[in-house]
Amino acid sequence: MDYCSRSLTQLSISTIVIVILLSSFSFTCTEAYDALDPNGNITIKWDIISWTPDGYVAVVTMYNFQQYRHISPPGWTLGWTWAKKEVIWSMMGSQTTEQGDCSKYKSAQPHCCKKTPTVVDLLPGTPYNQQIANCCKGGVINSWAQDPNNYASSFQVSVGAAGTTNKTVKPPKNFTLLAPGPGYTCGPAIVGKPTKFITPDGRRVTQAMMTWNVTCTYSQFLAQKTPTCCVSLSSFYNETIVPCPTCTCGCQNNATHPGSCVNAHSPYLASVVNGPGKNSLTPLVQCTKHMCPIRVHWHVKLNYKEYWRVKVTITNFNYRMNYSQWNLVVQHPNFDNLTQIFSFNYKPLTPYSSINDTAMLWGVKFYNDFLNQAGPLGNVQSELLFRKEKSTFTFEKGWAFPRRIYFNGDNCVMPPPDAYPYLPNASSR
């Protein structure tokens, strides 16, 4: 082999290696991108509203700009690292989980002296003199599309040893957000346009001294290593019920890992569910082939001359979780002709501009917006009526089944396409 051929071969091998590395890198980086909510994020605004003799008073607000992903109980936990030797003198609407070493302060004791404080929301029922607006919800923040009146959470913090001018004060670094578990990655604090506040009577506008913005984005891969939900399918025109794929969210392994799942008919069920770890975020699931905390079943129920009907059932197999304010996002090409929906709320999502093929569904308040833990009452269901579009409608090749389903913002695992219930070659009228 001559020099040129050898060089070209080495160059080709190098190129392949670089392409593979770049592919891996891009996969990791785009893991947080959600095609159905491309602009969704949690934005933290840090507004300095006044100066103090040794620092400032700030109002910190978290805005949930995600359309369908909310922060569920036990709520958010916010952390950061101080840029200098700041301390927290006092807080309203929240508290730090630890005070830290404040021994060098002899007279007044700061609320927190830790270099890396951890802040949690206060619970509902907190005395009014410890509250501010949008606080004290136990860390729960609803999604922007589902509840636009409760998509923010705020607290006030008085910071000392921080500098007393725009030039001497420094923003915190290394923000972390647990909501309530891992999953969010936060960027650096960026100086933004000062926030303006309108007085309750609407006649005066005040302005923050400084405003820092922090953006946090969600990655399902960071939140949990295994999926959290799966989809099963059935139809009136085929007796086959397509279950969730086996071991979708893990495998039943009570032999080597006792307690990995619970048998629904076990006489010791109550003691296991209420035993040690009952407040853990780790799911305690009912023993099934799929081992998922949540299963969504899509059943093509009826076929009319001009309409067709679907029944959707969400079943909770998690003994440790009651899902309040749950929601479902479904992608199907016939949602542009949705005629009626029973017992669920509906909101169209248009992530692809004018294409209306994505729907957000959630429960009716005080009726089925609360999904009970595993058991006889651990399910909610509804029916959807679609009008047929003659140019596109068909029962062939799995068209009647959803393209994608999210539960509480996490992508659910679909069965393989070749397992979908097929339309018989000849069927009676």
Secondary structure, DSSP 8 states (H G I E B T S, - for coil): --HHHHHHHHHHHHHHHHHHHHHHHHHHHGGG--TTSTT--EEEEEEEEEEETTEEEEEEEEEE--SS--B-TT--EEEEE-SSS-EEEEEESEEES-----TT--SS--SB--SS-EEEE--TT--GGG--TT--STT-B--TTT-TTS-EEEEEEEEESS-SSTTT----EEEEEESSSS-EEE---EE----EEE-TTSS-EEE-SEEEEEEEEE-HHHH-SS-SEEEEEEETTEEEEE---TTTT----TTTSTTSEE-TT-TTHHHHHTSTTTT-SS--EE--SS--SEEEEEEEEEE-SSEEEEEEEEEE-BTT--EET-EEEEE-GGGGGEEEEESEEEEEE-TBTTB--EEEEEE-TTTTSEE--SSTT-EEEEEEEEE--TTT--SGGGTTS-SEEEETTEE-B---GGGS----SS---
